[in-house]
Amino acid sequence: MWTFTTCTAYNAHSFINDLNEFTFSCANHLIFVYGQPGEFACRVTDFVDDDRVRVVINKRDVVIFQRKDKYYAMDAHCFHQGGALYAGDIEDIDGRPCVKCPSHRYRICIENGERFMELHETEPPTWQSRGIRQRTHTVFLKDDKLFVRLSSFDKPFDSDKYNDGTGTEK
């Protein structure tokens, strides 16, 4: 049985078969990885009462959002000052799902961690990207289980300092 899901961190697709072989395709390249695609995070049934689940993966505080039958994972605390993104409202900005930080109302795309700012100089107001500031992670679905593969830590992100599992700045 093959399971398909979108890999948020790479805009790619993954397939997992019954032998736990993990196939990853990105930019017309096909990569095979054997074994689990990430750490077990939760089950699909955990989303019954809410559209998000907060988990700790390898001492990393992560929130998984469910949006229109897709799953997205990102650091649970905002890059700005550690606000609780896991408690923020989800809204669409130019067709992209974004979480609004409840502390300072920053809008962050849950697909790739891009921050958006509303420009009031235009009528009607428009949104402008302020770059990718929040670390996102890849979510894989097998049967009713969600696995999270943390993104590479080769490049630092502003959200790193708040997401070591404590929610406080390091």
LINUR-V906884 format. One record per backbone hydrogen bond with DSSP energy under -0.5 kcal/mol. NH is the residue of the N-H (numbers start at 0). CO is the residue of the C=O. E is the energy in kcal/mol with one decimal. If there is no record, write none. Layout:
BEGIN
<<NH,CO,E> <NH,CO,E>>
END
This chain:
BEGIN
<<2,15,-1.0> <4,13,-1.1> <6,11,-2.1> <7,5,-0.8> <9,6,-0.7> <10,6,-1.1> <11,6,-1.3> <12,24,-1.8> <13,4,-1.7> <14,22,-2.2> <15,2,-1.0> <16,20,-1.7> <19,16,-1.9> <21,32,-3.1> <22,14,-2.8> <22,20,-0.5> <23,30,-3.2> <24,12,-2.4> <25,28,-2.1> <28,25,-1.6> <30,23,-3.3> <30,28,-0.5> <32,21,-3.3> <34,19,-1.4> <38,147,-2.7> <40,145,-3.0> <41,145,-1.3> <43,143,-3.0> <45,42,-1.7> <46,43,-1.8> <47,44,-1.3> <52,63,-2.2> <54,61,-3.0> <56,54,-0.5> <56,59,-2.6> <57,55,-0.5> <59,56,-1.7> <60,162,-1.0> <61,54,-3.0> <61,59,-0.6> <62,73,-2.7> <63,52,-3.1> <64,62,-0.5> <64,71,-3.2> <65,50,-3.1> <66,64,-0.5> <66,69,-2.8> <69,66,-1.1> <71,64,-2.4> <72,136,-0.9> <73,62,-2.0> <74,134,-2.4> <75,60,-2.3> <77,82,-2.8> <81,77,-1.7> <84,75,-1.4> <84,82,-1.5> <85,75,-1.1> <86,83,-1.9> <87,84,-1.6> <88,99,-0.6> <90,97,-2.9> <92,95,-2.6> <93,91,-0.5> <95,92,-1.6> <97,90,-3.0> <98,107,-2.9> <99,88,-2.9> <100,98,-0.6> <100,105,-2.9> <104,100,-2.0> <106,115,-1.0> <107,98,-2.4> <107,105,-0.5> <108,113,-3.2> <109,96,-2.4> <110,96,-0.6> <112,108,-2.2> <114,130,-2.8> <115,106,-2.7> <116,127,-2.6> <118,125,-4.0> <119,117,-0.7> <121,118,-0.5> <125,118,-1.4> <127,116,-2.5> <129,114,-3.1> <132,112,-2.4> <132,130,-0.6> <133,112,-2.0> <136,72,-2.7> <137,148,-2.0> <139,146,-2.8> <141,144,-2.7> <144,141,-2.8> <145,41,-3.2> <146,139,-3.0> <147,38,-2.8> <148,137,-2.6> <149,147,-0.6> <158,132,-1.0> <159,156,-1.6> <160,157,-0.7> <161,158,-1.5> <162,159,-1.2> <169,160,-1.2>>
END
